[in-house]
């Protein structure tokens, strides 16, 4: 599971000032971050991760574990021209981004500028919800509760079967993943949460403070689990500001806390 097949670079930059690597949520493909291109300066390269079993990797078997995903993604990143990097992951993507960052630091001696995690509790808390075992209607109801606005696609039987299969495979990875302890990264961590997220409260997101030896910040936006869709511009502005590429302005409706 190593190699460039994991990575999608939608706008290659010859000598990027920074490479922002983005990790999708459960059930999603790399294209969920494609709209961020218009929000980034032209000298920052956006790299989106594509997990196997979806989009143009549909014919490939699903990942066997979160650890296998992280090892494969870290290996793929090593094939790129060395540049400063930062990692952003939402929901399941937050956990995969953390595990990737841990491998980059401990195995390859690469220190990301920052790790940005969104909509997910800390990496040492297990996921016992068993969502991969519920029936189709319950799984779709769960997505509706989280605030997913693209449920019409499940009305098409062929798409419903395929997409729910991908989602169940990802949820199984989350249930199976275990950590005996937290590896405290050297990279600073910023956690994001929606203030009405039924899956990850701001208190849950604060658990990431245990996962870094550096600075930790928490930023809360209005909204549910998918707050980052309507607040994409404000979120990207915040990410860039913390990286030193734009003013870190606090936008209307959000608040910031730090340790």
Residue pairs with C-beta under 8 A, 6 or more apart in sequence:
1 52
1 63
1 68
1 69
1 71
1 72
1 75
2 71
2 72
2 75
2 76
3 72
3 75
3 76
3 79
4 76
4 79
5 50
5 52
5 57
5 76
6 49
6 50
6 51
6 72
6 73
6 76
7 21
7 47
7 48
7 49
7 50
7 73
7 76
7 77
7 80
8 30
8 31
8 47
8 48
8 49
8 50
9 45
9 46
9 47
10 34
10 37
10 46
10 48
11 37
11 45
11 46
12 45
13 42
13 43
13 44
13 45
15 43
15 83
16 43
16 44
16 45
16 83
17 41
17 43
17 44
17 83
17 84
17 245
18 44
18 45
18 83
18 84
18 85
18 86
18 113
18 243
18 245
19 44
19 45
19 47
19 80
19 83
19 84
19 85
19 86
20 36
20 40
20 44
20 45
20 46
20 47
20 85
20 86
20 88
20 239
21 47
21 48
21 49
21 77
21 85
21 86
21 87
21 88
21 97
21 100
22 33
22 36
22 46
22 47
22 48
22 49
22 87
22 88
22 89
22 93
23 49
23 73
23 87
23 88
23 89
23 90
23 92
23 93
23 94
23 96
23 97
23 100
24 30
24 32
24 33
24 48
24 49
24 51
24 90
24 92
24 93
25 32
25 90
25 91
25 92
25 93
25 119
26 91
26 92
26 167
26 170
26 171
26 174
27 163
27 166
27 167
27 170
28 54
28 93
29 50
29 51
29 54
29 55
30 48
30 49
30 50
30 55
31 48
31 55
32 48
33 46
33 48
34 48
35 232
36 46
36 232
36 236
37 46
39 232
39 233
39 236
39 237
40 46
40 236
40 240
41 240
41 245
41 246
44 240
44 245
45 83
47 77
47 80
49 73
49 93
49 96
50 56
50 57
51 57
51 62
51 63
51 69
51 170
52 60
52 61
52 62
52 63
53 60
53 61
53 62
53 63
53 166
53 169
54 166
58 162
62 166
62 169
62 170
62 173
63 69
63 72
63 169
63 173
65 173
65 176
65 177
66 95
66 96
66 99
66 173
66 174
66 176
66 177
67 99
67 177
69 96
69 99
69 100
69 173
70 96
70 99
70 100
70 102
70 103
71 103
73 96
73 100
74 100
74 103
74 104
74 107
74 108
77 85
77 100
77 104
77 110
78 108
78 110
84 113
85 110
85 112
85 113
86 112
86 113
86 114
86 115
86 116
86 239
86 243
87 97
87 100
87 101
87 112
87 114
87 115
87 116
88 97
88 116
88 117
88 118
88 239
89 95
89 96
89 97
89 98
89 116
89 117
89 118
89 120
90 118
90 119
90 120
90 228
91 118
91 119
91 120
91 199
91 200
91 225
92 120
92 170
92 173
92 174
93 118
93 120
94 117
94 118
94 119
94 120
95 120
95 123
95 174
95 177
97 115
97 116
97 117
98 115
98 117
98 123
98 185
98 211
99 123
101 112
101 115
101 185
101 187
102 183
102 185
104 110
104 111
104 112
105 111
105 112
105 185
105 186
105 187
106 183
111 186
111 187
112 187
113 187
113 243
114 187
114 188
114 189
114 190
114 242
114 243
115 185
115 187
115 188
115 189
115 190
115 212
116 189
116 190
116 191
116 192
116 239
116 242
117 189
117 190
117 191
117 192
117 205
117 208
118 191
118 192
118 193
118 228
118 235
119 192
119 193
119 194
119 197
119 199
119 200
119 205
119 225
119 227
119 228
120 200
120 204
120 205
121 200
121 204
121 205
121 207
122 182
122 204
122 207
122 208
122 210
122 211
123 179
123 182
123 208
123 211
124 179
124 181
124 182
124 207
124 210
124 211
125 207
126 175
126 177
126 178
127 174
127 175
127 177
128 175
129 171
129 175
130 175
131 139
131 142
131 168
131 171
131 175
132 168
132 169
132 171
132 172
132 175
134 142
136 160
136 164
139 164
139 167
139 168
140 151
140 154
140 164
143 151
143 167
144 151
145 198
146 197
146 198
146 199
146 224
146 225
146 226
147 194
147 197
147 223
147 224
147 225
147 226
147 227
148 225
148 226
149 226
149 229
153 159
153 160
153 163
154 160
154 163
154 164
182 210
182 211
183 211
184 210
184 211
184 212
184 213
185 211
185 212
185 213
185 214
186 212
186 213
186 214
187 212
187 214
188 212
188 214
188 215
188 216
188 217
189 208
189 209
189 211
189 212
189 214
189 215
189 216
189 217
190 216
190 217
190 218
190 219
190 238
190 239
190 242
191 205
191 206
191 208
191 209
191 216
191 217
191 218
191 219
192 205
192 218
192 219
192 220
192 221
192 227
192 228
192 235
192 238
193 200
193 201
193 202
193 204
193 205
193 218
193 219
193 220
193 221
193 227
194 200
194 220
194 221
194 222
194 223
194 224
194 225
194 226
194 227
195 202
195 220
195 221
195 222
195 223
196 222
196 223
196 224
197 223
197 224
197 225
197 227
198 224
198 225
199 225
200 225
202 218
202 220
205 218
205 220
206 218
206 257
208 216
209 216
209 218
209 259
215 258
215 259
216 258
216 259
217 242
217 256
217 257
217 258
217 259
218 256
218 257
218 258
219 238
219 254
219 255
219 256
219 257
220 254
220 255
220 256
220 257
221 227
221 228
221 231
221 234
221 235
221 253
221 254
222 231
222 253
222 254
223 230
223 231
228 235
231 254
234 251
234 254
237 246
237 249
237 251
238 248
238 249
238 251
238 254
240 246
241 247
241 248
241 249
242 248
250 256
